[in-house]
Amino acid sequence: MRSRATIVPYDEEENKQGELALNGPAVTTISALSELPPSKICPAACRSQAKQLVKQMTLKEKAKLCSGSGFWTLDQIPRLNLPQIRVCDGPHGLRKDKGSSHLGLGESVRATCFPTAVALAASWDRTLLNKVGVALGKECAAHDVSVLLGPGVNIKRHPQCGRNFEYFSEDPLLSGELAAAFIQGVQENGIGTSLKHFACNEQENNRLTVDTLVDERTLREVYLPAFEIPVKKAQPWTVMCAYNRLNGPNCSENGWLLNKILRDEWGFQGSVVTDWGAVVGRVEGVQSGCDLEMPASGGCNDCRVFEAAKAGKLSEKDLDTVVTRTTELILAGATRRAIGHAVGRAVGTDAAMAADAAEQEPIALLEENNEFARECAAQCAVLLKNEGGLLPLKRTQRIALIGGFAELPRFQGSGSSRVNAYRTSTPLAAMRSALGEAGSLDYACGYDATLAEADDELIAAAVAAAAAADVAVVLAGLPNMFESEGFDRDHMRMPAQIDKLVAAVAAAQPRTVVALSNGAPVEMPWLDAVPALLETYLGGQGGALALVDILFGDRCPSGKLAETFPLRASDCPSHPFWASHPRQIVYREGLNVGYRYFCTSKAPVLFPFGFGLSYTSFEYSKLSLESAAIEPSDSLALSLDVANTGGVDGAEIVQLYVRDVASSVYRPDRELKEFAKVHLKAGERTTIKFTLPPRAFAFYDIRTHEWRVEPGQFDILVGASALDIRLSAQLTVRGETAPNAVQQPAFYETLDDEQLAALGLVVPPPDPLRPFTLRTTIGDLAEHGGCAGAAFFWILKKAMGTVEDPVEDRLRVEMVRSLPLQQFANFANGNSGYVVMPDAVLKLMLCCFSCSPGQKDEHHASTRTASFSSLNLLPRCFSSA
């Protein structure tokens, strides 16, 4: 039963009375804490001080700290000298708004735009990720930002997720290890991070309303370890809970997820913050361990918390627990500010001094990070094909550079992570500069970089330029309009104009190189006709220069795919269950995610997980296990040699997979359990050592709810990709095999309801779309709420206005459409700073929508988000005049 508390405004007079009763303001502890070095600052270090402050708070002050004070700031209590701190979007660059806009690029400060997570993951380099984190932490400190909202570690369940560019991998170990390194780098500066989106937020469509149903073993083995690893290794200051429901409860009020798993099992010490607008039941969230609502809801939910605590429906112990954690977070952020060692400027403890300094650009730091961004982009590029050694190119050649991305490069994603890049270059300018006087460059656009609409004349001009050149370089990929936060891709193809362009150029010029700029896998119907292919992903502000460095051999490509490139989206076992219902999604593919499925089923792929070529070659040898037989509780040490046998300095990514030869439960054919990136000069050899813990051989036993290592044979597989195994050895785990009570098929592609029930997951019917409720989305009301719903959405669109960037305009509309009416009210209240949409108004609106003529019943309701082409139409019940 949700709280129906009357909305009571915050009472400053009562706050003053509380101050008098406490005989004066509490003494701040920030000065004492500022003796800590930045790397030692964290919320847990402020725990005892936070508890003392919470003891001095009034009930209303405690309720006030359950949410932020605006879009990007946490609330303050001046009476106790508890200051305001700021959080900002990440994760591949600082996006600090100058105003209050959630998406406005023009109003954010200039910052370094590093490669997005999909590209950084292709480096497979913990050290690089740590350095990126350090660089971002310094920029946050320079701008008086206490917490960077990232990284995102959701698993790439399907290639059409619109936000895949912001996530690392389809593999939880790789995702978790890279996230841990990144977090440690940021937090070395005394700046917090926010590990997100916890958990199972693997799609953008309907993300605020969908109930994600996942069996426990799949959760434990695929979706949770990407969070578990960085929590245990790096202790992020905050974890951000996701929008969706998980097996029933909303993630923002899921006690099993936030308390039992995150805190009790993993030992998380920080705060849980909601994704922006994820709150459904704030009182229930407090009871379930959700500490901080973001953004502010105009005091609406704070008052619900206050009334529930006052009435005894919410224990003050539960309230004190979440408020203490939020206070710890504020103290940690304020302590970093007080240290005054931010790079490029001094940060004073005085709020006005800090505000003035935060407006100053840290130019020296931005210049330093600009060079580093170029290096990062080069390490992230993946060479996928190089027949006949076409690459690297020669500077004496006549080159045709083709593609709209040459003038308007795609180097980052769209949405809340979009950075106002400090400096950018274009591939066209970088190529001209690299060629100099020795070679020649011809340029043809080939397609419009924004919409890529059909244009045969552009293709004809590109074909002519390619035919006249020694080699053609085609810049292909996905324009911003085709993938973004807020909506998913409709298919896995590139725009038809770009596919047609690549095929035509390759037919005219057999020496064609294709360089891709995209945030997720794409189909490649022209692949056989193209001798060289380079995946650059979204390479950040240094991407154009790094591309040219690799094309001319100034840098040797060393990236490898952190995801499988299937031939087509329908080859993924999750495809039939991808965004299949607006209120429910069932992960029926279970453990069969990415390479786990493709290696087991032996289904063909375009490029396998872990694949990537180089301008040099590497030899693997001398795999040695410390012991050929171990006990189930033992770790395993092993080593191998890797040599650079080519003529170019380079780096190799060594991947270690484990196969359980015979198991009582279904296990994928192989699973990644360790990896290392080694840089070797030409002719150099090195020894790599790994230690595998017992869990590397375990599966999650749903009968005992524990990790279990079964005795038997295990294959240790060392390779250059999931399919390119260079060395292998067999290990015996001693002991007697115990029967498993849960019978599972030897192999499955997907699980039906009966099989899921045997695994402990009962699939209920999805929530009905009718009658309309507070959980009905604005898009549903617009499409199916008759004239009242259509009119409401028309008014909203008019009020939003338009922006020049068509991608941002679409994103704004899609985000509003996806909002349930309840969250829409919370945003409206928060933006106003007070309650403008109380419960009574929402009930009246629901009545109007339900009674309005022209409705569609549930049977005719769309199960997917409406296409963008329909979003700008006037409601049918309105005259076009």
Beta strands, then each sheet from edge to edge (+ up, - down):
strand 1: 87-89
strand 2: 110-111
strand 3: 147-149
strand 4: 192-198
strand 5: 211-213
strand 6: 238-241
strand 7: 245-246
strand 8: 271-274
strand 9: 382-386
strand 10: 398-402
strand 11: 420-421
strand 12: 440-444
strand 13: 471-477
strand 14: 512-517
strand 15: 532-535
strand 16: 584-586
strand 17: 618-625
strand 18: 629-630
strand 19: 636-644
strand 20: 650-660
strand 21: 671-680
strand 22: 685-692
strand 23: 699-701
strand 24: 706-708
strand 25: 712-719
strand 26: 725-733
sheet 1: 1+ 3+ 4+ 6+ 8+
sheet 2: 2+ 11+
sheet 3: 7+ 5+ 16+
sheet 4: 9+ 15- 14- 13- 10- 12-
sheet 5: 17+ 19- 22+
sheet 6: 18+ 26+ 25- 20+ 21-
sheet 7: 23+ 24-
end
